[in-house]
Amino acid sequence: MIRKLLWVGCVVAFGSQAFGHGDLRSRADKHAPAGLMGDHVHEPGEWMVEYRYMNMYMDGNRAGTRRLSDAESIAFGATSDPVTNRGASPSSMTHEMHMLHVMRGMTDDITLYTMIMLPSITMDHIRGPMNPAGAGSYFTTHNSGFGDTTIGALLRLYSDADDDLILNLGGSLPTADIFRTTREPTGGMMEQPLPYPMRLGSGTFNARPGITWKRYFDHGSFGTQFQTDLPIGRNYRDYSMGDEFRLNSWYSHVLTDHFSTSLRIENLWRTNYGGADPMSPDALISTNVESFRGGYTLNLGVGAAALLNGHLLNVEIVPMLHQDLDGIQLETDWAIVASWSKSF
């Protein structure tokens, strides 16, 4: 599947001629691929409104680089350090996100932005040997609502006819509910908090500095971006999510001024959580274990963008190429990101 996507992406991205007339920043490749943000600024007084949808799918567990079945995940938890999955093991998860993104140019080189997020998370599980509802049966939990709110400023440090260097001074506000409970794991017998991956936000103020360089050509554009997500302190549940570092490089090929395709490589590093929620014991489920949250992921992005009467439509499919995870965790199989934006 991955080889086919690579072959198709290369054919689409490099197999056609383009002409790139006029302002290079007015074409369909004026924004980065759909999975990225913080790559462009706007003119003074100009607004941009964007709706963005993301769906990320995880199926099966992974210990390091090794894929595990549901039965192996339960068995692995019996000998791991710490011991886990005695109550249940996650088997799959779907993480959807609806985002409303608003930007406004303040000067030629400064653009302010904010983003409201509405996550929807569904996780399937298999019950473990110590579950009072009986081992081996399956159940599903769900959580949705407002996520954390993102705010920030994009500062253009350098620009010429072909290049932009943009500094992202962003952050997030803890507007999400991070503590909800459920009786579903035990079949209604006991109430317990939802585990960490099912919570809607971080519960902390997060710094999200980043930097992007883009270069435009007659037939396309190239970019690279380093972006971070760094929790500040611990939340009221006495834990903090891990630090996150993303390094992306992409090439967008202009088929016409109104249509482009792209290939992107993403390196993602996450560290483990700090502290611990006192009501999330490690032995119940691996998604409660703070030292089982870090790792490295390598992703591929294959995308396309269309600029139609000032409306920019952007879509990207993102399969996972490689993962090396700390402890035992659900692996990420693929994601899809799509957006509509309009400047005025």
N, C-alpha and C positions, 0 to 999 in steps of 0.2 A: 504493500500500500504506500509506504513512504517513498520507495523508489519510483513508483508511478507518479506521485505528486511532484517529486523533484524533476522528473523528465518533462511533465506537462508544464510546470512552472518555467523551466528553462526555455521550452519552445515558445511559450506565450510571451515571456519577458524579452527574449532576444531575437525572435524570428521575424519581426516585422519592421518596416521602415516608418519613421516619423519625420515631422517637418518642423515642429516647435516654433511657429511664427510668433512675433510680438514679444511681450513681456514674459520672461521665463517663469515668473511667479504667478501667472494668470492661467496656467494650464491645469489639467486634471491631476497632475502630480504635485500641486502646490502644497498639499499637506502630506505628512508621513503616512505609511500604511495604517490601516484602521486600528491596529492593536496598540498604537503609540499616540501620545499627546505631548504638548509642551514644545512643539517644534517650529512654531511660527508666531509672528506678531501681526498686529493690525494697524492701520493708519489712524491718526488722531481722530477721535469721535466715531470711529467705525465700531459697530457691534457685530458679534457672531453668535448665533444660537445653534446648538447642536443637540440632537437626540442620538444616544449611543446604546446599543444592546450587545451584551456579552453572554455567552453560554459556554461554560467549561464543564467537561464530563470526565469523571474519574471512575475507573472500573477495575477492581482487584487491588490487592495490597502488594507492596514491594518492601523488601528488607535489603537496604543497600541498593544493588543493581539487580537483585534476584526477584523474580515474579513469584507470588505465592497464591495458592488456591485458598478458598474460605477455610477448609479444614486445616491447611498448613498454617494459616494465620492464627487460628485458635491454638494450635500446638506450639507455634513459635512463641506466643505470649506466655506459655507455661514455663519457658526456660530463659526468657529475655531478662534483662536487667534495666529497669525493674520488671517484675512479673506483671503481666497485663492481659487483657481480653478474657478475664474470668467471667465477666457479666455478658459481654457481647464483643463482636468484631465488626467493624464497618466493612461492607462489601462493594458499595458503589455510591457515588454522589453526583448530583447535578447542581451546579452553582450558576444561577442566572443573575444578571445585573442590568437594571434599567438606569440610565444616567442622563441628566439634563445639564448641559454644559453651556455656560454663558461667558463670553469674552468681550472686553471693550478696550480699544486703543486709547491710551491717554496722551502719549507723545509719539514721535516717530519711532522711538526705541523702547517704549514701555507699554506693555499690555497687561491689564488685570484680568483675572478669571476666577470663576467659582463653579463648583459642580455638586449637584445633589444626587445621591445614589439611593436606589431602592433594590436591595438584594433579595433573592428568593432561593433558599437552600433546601434541598431534599436529599436525605441520606438513607440508604438501605443497610440493614444489619442482619447478622446471624447471631442467635443467642449462644452464650458460652456455657461451660459446665456448672457454674455457680449461680446461674440465673434462676430465680424462683418460678419463672414462667415456663421453664423446661428448656434444656439444651437442644440446639439444632433447628429451632423454628426461626422464622424471619419476621422482621417488623420494620416499619418506616417512620422516620421523624421528619418534621418540616418546620422551617422558621422563615419569616419574611417581615419586612418593615423598612423603616428609614435606616440608612447606613450612616457612616461618618461623612461630614461635609468637607470638601476640599476647597481651599482658597489659595491664591498666590499671585505672583507677578512674574512676567517674562521680560527679561532685559536683553536687548540686542547689543552685544558687546562689539561686534564688528559686522560690516556688511559692504559688499561691492556688487558689481554687476552679476556675479556668479555665486557668491558665497554668503552664508549667514552663520554667525556664531551666537547662540542664544543661551543665556543663563536662566534657569528656572528656580525661583525662590518661592517654593510652595510648601504647603503644610495641610494637615487635616485637623478638624475639630471633632471631639468625641460626642457626636449627636446620636449615635446608635445605642440601642438597648443591648447590653452584653450579658444579661443574666435572665434567662427564661428557663422554666422547668417543664418536665414532661413525666407522665406515668407510663408511656408507651413501652419502654424497654422491658419492664417487668409485668406487662399485661395488666396494668392498673393497680398493682399492689403497692408500689413505692414511688415517691416523687423524687426526681433528681434533676440537676441542672443539665442543659444541653452541653455537649463537649465543645472544645475550643473551635474547631472548624465550622461549627454550625452557629456561631455567634455573629452578630451583624456588624460588628466593628471592633476597634482595638480598645476602646475605653480610655485612651490616652491622647494627649496632643502629640502629633507626629510631625517631625521635620521631613520634608521631601525635596531636598535640593537636587538639581540635575543640570546637565549641560548637553547641548545639541549642536552639531556642526552639519550643515547641508551645503552641497555644491550642485549647481544646475548646469546641464549641458543642453545642446541643441536637441538631443534625442532622449533625454531623461534626466534623472537626478540621483545623487548618492547622498546618504546620510549616516551618521553614527551618533548614538545617544547613550549617555550614562545617567541613570536615574536611581535614586535611593528612597527608602521609606524607613525612618528612624524614630521609634517610640521614645518619648521623653518621660522618664520615670515609670512608675507602676500605676495601674488603675485602682479603683476602689475595691476590686476583687483581689488585690495584692499580687498581680502578675503583669508582665508586659509581653507583647508579641515580639518575635525576633526581628532583627534588622534585615532589610531586604535590599539587594543590589542587582540592578539589571543593566546589562550591556547589549545594545542592539546595533546592528548594521544592516542597511537595506539598499537596494537599487530599484528605482522605479523607471520603467521604460514607457515613453510616450508613443502610443500608436497613432493618435491624432491629438490635437490640442484639447479635445474633449474626452479622451479615454486613455487610461494608462494601466499597466500591470506592474506588479512588484514581487520581489523576493526578499525575505528578511530572515536573519539569523539572530536568535535571542539566547543569551547566557543569563541564567537566573540563579543567584545564590541567596539562601536564607539561613539565618542562624536560629538556634533553639530559643525557646521562651525563657524569660527570667521570672523568678518567683513561682507562685502556685496559688490557684484558687483552692481554698481549704475544703470546699464542698465537691471537688472533682478528684476522687482517689484514683491513683494510677492503675490499680488492680482491676477496676471495672472494665475499662476499654482503652485501647491504645491512643485514641484521640484525646484522652485526658492527660497524656504523658508529655510534660513540658520539654523533655530531652528528645522527644520523637517528632520535632517540628521542623528541623533544619534539613539542608541538603542542597544539591545542585541539579539543575534541569537545563537541557539544551532543546530549544524549540525551533521549528521552521515555520515561517509565515509565507503563504501564497495568496496574493491579493489582487484586487482590481478597483479602479476608481473611475467614476463618470461625472463630468461637469456639464450639467444641462440647465441652460437659462439661469445661471447663477446658483443653482442647487448642486451641492457636491454629495454624491453617493459613494460610500467607501465600504468595502467588505474584505474580510481576510479569513482564511481557514488556517488554523495553527495546530498541526500535529506535533506530538512530542517525539523527539529523536532519541533522547537518552536521559535517564534519571539515576541519581545516586543519592538515596535518602537515608537520614539518620534513623536508627531503630526500625520500626515497622510503620508504614504509612500507606494511605491510598495513593496510587500512582495517578498522574494526570495523563489521559490518553489524547485528548484533543480539545480545542476551543474554537469558537467562531465569534467574530466581532463584526458588527455592521453599524454604520452611522449615516445620518443625514445632517447636513449643516447648510446654513445660509448666512451670508454677510450682508449688512445693509448700513 
